[in-house]
Amino acid sequence: MKPMIKKYATPLITGLFLVSAISGTALFFHWMPGMFHSMHVWLSMVLLLPFVLHMWRNWPQFLLYFRTPSMLLACGLSLVAAIAFMLTTGHAGGNPARQLFPLLTHAPLNTLAPVLHMAPDALAERLSHEGCMVHSTGETLDEIAASSGQKSNDLLLRLLPHHNDHRH
């Protein structure tokens, strides 16, 4: 096992780091994010395995770094930078659906329907076909889902027009 780790860990770390650096740079500059996002996320996760194997193999030598002020300073600065980003950008970023879905599921059907390119009565009928009890187009998707034993986000996802859907 150790000869294989010795032979492949550092080359894999190098190759995957380059992929991560290039894809991360592309994401930073918003260049083709659809192509680079999954690659960056998944291959950065794959990078962890050879990194852990490399650390395991070189653990005694690695511990020696912690005797130097430069390692402690670098780790401290990295931690401070990470915390600063979490505190300043954590709530502004993330998945926009987490911010958008509550706005849509709290809206009455007569307000939500035009957003979905439907008439309010057509939306109520569509919800009936989804197994929901709709009493009026003044109800919200949250209210309808709760009374039907369903999740409002799941209902909304089923109602959203698809790119292939030519109804809108």
Residue pairs with C-beta under 8 A, 6 or more apart in sequence:
2 57
5 53
5 54
5 56
5 57
6 57
8 50
9 50
9 51
9 53
9 54
9 57
10 50
10 54
12 47
12 50
13 47
13 50
13 51
13 54
16 43
16 44
16 46
16 47
16 50
17 47
19 39
19 43
20 40
20 43
20 44
20 47
23 36
23 39
23 40
23 43
24 40
26 32
26 33
26 35
26 36
27 33
27 36
27 37
27 40
55 62
65 71
66 72
101 152
101 153
101 156
104 112
104 115
104 141
104 156
105 140
105 141
105 142
105 145
105 152
105 153
105 155
105 156
106 140
106 141
106 142
107 115
107 140
107 141
108 137
108 138
108 139
108 140
109 120
109 123
109 124
109 127
109 134
109 136
109 137
109 138
109 139
109 140
109 141
109 144
110 120
110 137
110 138
112 123
112 140
112 141
113 119
113 120
113 122
113 123
113 137
116 123
116 159
116 160
116 161
117 161
117 167
117 168
118 126
120 137
121 137
123 137
123 159
124 134
124 137
126 159
127 134
127 144
127 155
127 159
128 134
130 150
130 155
130 158
130 159
131 148
131 150
132 144
132 145
132 147
132 148
132 150
132 155
133 144
133 147
133 148
134 144
141 152
141 155
141 156
142 152
144 152
144 155
145 151
145 152
145 154
145 155
146 152
161 167
161 168
